[in-house]
Amino acid sequence: MSRADRLEALRSSRLYFQRPDEPGFFVRETEEGPVVPVFTSCAALGLFAGPCGWASTTVADLVELLPEGVRGAEQK
């Protein structure tokens, strides 16, 4: 797979994240700055957060929607 093909596949990948009570993102403060924990499956999100409201979007849309200074960090 070419680099361009890998980037396109990544951009269209679906990520799952915990949905806060108010519209927006559930942001966590870390030593590296504010992040939104994101997951590649609902099951992985459930292991991290337990039962919770959730939302999903593509990587490309997440990059567009994140507030300035906040980054998405995939959790394993």
RACORZI-V255283 format. One record per pair of residues at least 24 apart in sequence whose ideal C-beta (glycine too) atoms are under 8 Angstrom apart, sorted by the first residue. I is the first residue (numbers start at 1). J is the second residue. D is the distance in whole Angstrom. If there is no record, write none. Layout:
BEGIN
i:j:d
I:J:D
I:J:D
END
This chain:
BEGIN
i:j:d
10:59:6
11:58:7
11:59:5
11:60:4
12:58:6
12:59:7
12:60:7
13:40:7
13:58:7
13:59:5
14:40:8
14:56:5
14:57:7
14:58:6
15:39:7
15:40:7
15:56:6
15:57:6
15:58:7
15:59:6
15:62:6
15:72:7
15:74:8
16:40:7
16:41:6
16:42:5
16:44:7
16:45:5
16:54:6
16:55:7
16:56:5
17:45:7
17:54:7
17:55:6
17:56:7
17:62:8
17:72:8
18:45:7
18:48:8
18:49:5
18:52:5
18:53:7
18:54:6
19:52:7
19:53:4
19:54:5
19:55:4
20:53:8
21:53:8
24:67:8
25:65:8
25:66:7
25:67:7
25:70:7
27:67:8
27:70:6
30:73:8
33:69:7
33:70:8
33:71:7
34:69:6
34:70:5
34:71:8
35:70:7
35:71:6
35:72:7
35:73:4
36:62:8
36:66:6
36:70:6
36:71:7
36:72:5
36:73:7
37:73:6
37:75:5
38:62:7
38:72:5
38:73:7
38:74:6
38:75:7
39:74:7
39:75:6
40:74:7
44:75:7
44:76:8
48:75:6
END
